Amino acid sequence: MTDKYNPEEITLVVGLGNPSEELAHTYHNVGMLSVTALVDGAAFTPASTGTFAYAKVGDVSYVQPLVFMNESGVAVRDALHYFNASPSQLLIIHDDADIPVGQYRLQFGRGEAGHHGVASVTKQIHTSEFWRLRIGIEQRVPILGTRRKAETFVLKPISRAHKAAFSQLFEEFRTLLAHAV
């Protein structure tokens, strides 16, 4: 029996993002970038569904949707069926503008908090009972120190300093997931 709160049961990891080359290295794609880093060079194979590509590393399937962020739920639904996994075995990795760059949160069974990709997943699989690894992309306005609205920067290229911070996080995720799965 699967314990829905046990990260050791994770068998399916999906990095949310946009499949276009022009958006590949934007803040909104840190989920997809993290999955690329986690497979450490393994090739992604398009699934027969046409909605996602995957790479297997050990007993874990890593997925990159081939649909845009706001339709991510279709790819996740298809991947769950394709790999015969339950939502409690699912980890969604995505950007989060409420968490500072360089930080993350691993949580189970939370709401989408305004993230359209996560909302699409919840709608398509009819539950929020899955794991989420929220990667911080929060940005502040210099001098004022106030938060920038996510829509003003999520589709912008990741800065050099933030690329370094994300690379460090991706290494932490490798260790985190090695212990979790």
RAVENBEL-V953778 format. One record per residue. PSI is psi in degrees with one decimal (NA if undefined). Layout:
psi=PSI
psi=PSI
This chain:
psi=136.5
psi=129.2
psi=113.9
psi=-13.0
psi=15.4
psi=107.4
psi=-13.5
psi=-12.6
psi=-2.9
psi=124.7
psi=-8.8
psi=118.7
psi=122.2
psi=124.5
psi=113.2
psi=148.2
psi=-166.9
psi=137.4
psi=-3.2
psi=143.8
psi=-36.7
psi=-21.3
psi=1.5
psi=-36.8
psi=44.0
psi=167.2
psi=-34.0
psi=-15.0
psi=12.1
psi=-27.0
psi=-48.4
psi=-39.7
psi=-37.3
psi=-39.3
psi=-40.1
psi=-43.2
psi=-38.0
psi=-30.2
psi=-7.0
psi=52.2
psi=-7.0
psi=144.7
psi=142.8
psi=134.1
psi=128.0
psi=135.4
psi=158.7
psi=-20.0
psi=-24.6
psi=1.3
psi=-10.6
psi=162.6
psi=154.2
psi=158.5
psi=136.8
psi=131.1
psi=108.4
psi=-130.0
psi=5.8
psi=135.4
psi=127.2
psi=130.7
psi=139.0
psi=118.7
psi=146.1
psi=14.9
psi=162.6
psi=159.6
psi=-48.7
psi=-8.2
psi=15.8
psi=-32.4
psi=-34.5
psi=-45.5
psi=-41.7
psi=-44.8
psi=-47.0
psi=-39.3
psi=-40.7
psi=-44.3
psi=-45.1
psi=-41.7
psi=5.3
psi=48.9
psi=156.2
psi=158.8
psi=-32.4
psi=-13.8
psi=3.8
psi=134.6
psi=120.2
psi=128.3
psi=127.1
psi=165.4
psi=153.5
psi=114.6
psi=-0.8
psi=-0.3
psi=132.4
psi=148.4
psi=137.6
psi=-3.4
psi=162.4
psi=166.7
psi=132.0
psi=121.1
psi=158.3
psi=137.3
psi=31.8
psi=161.9
psi=175.6
psi=-15.2
psi=40.2
psi=0.8
psi=115.6
psi=-33.7
psi=-45.3
psi=-38.2
psi=-39.8
psi=-40.8
psi=-50.4
psi=-42.6
psi=-43.2
psi=-33.2
psi=0.3
psi=31.1
psi=157.5
psi=13.3
psi=67.4
psi=167.0
psi=145.4
psi=132.1
psi=104.0
psi=117.6
psi=125.2
psi=130.6
psi=9.9
psi=138.2
psi=146.4
psi=150.0
psi=123.7
psi=149.2
psi=-54.5
psi=-32.5
psi=7.4
psi=155.0
psi=140.1
psi=147.4
psi=135.1
psi=-40.8
psi=-15.4
psi=-12.5
psi=-12.0
psi=-27.5
psi=12.5
psi=153.1
psi=144.1
psi=133.6
psi=159.7
psi=-45.3
psi=-41.1
psi=-32.3
psi=-43.0
psi=-42.1
psi=-41.4
psi=-40.6
psi=-41.6
psi=-42.0
psi=-42.1
psi=-34.8
psi=-40.2
psi=-39.6
psi=-38.0
psi=-44.4
psi=-44.7
psi=-49.1
psi=-28.9
psi=-34.0
psi=-26.9
psi=-32.7
psi=NA
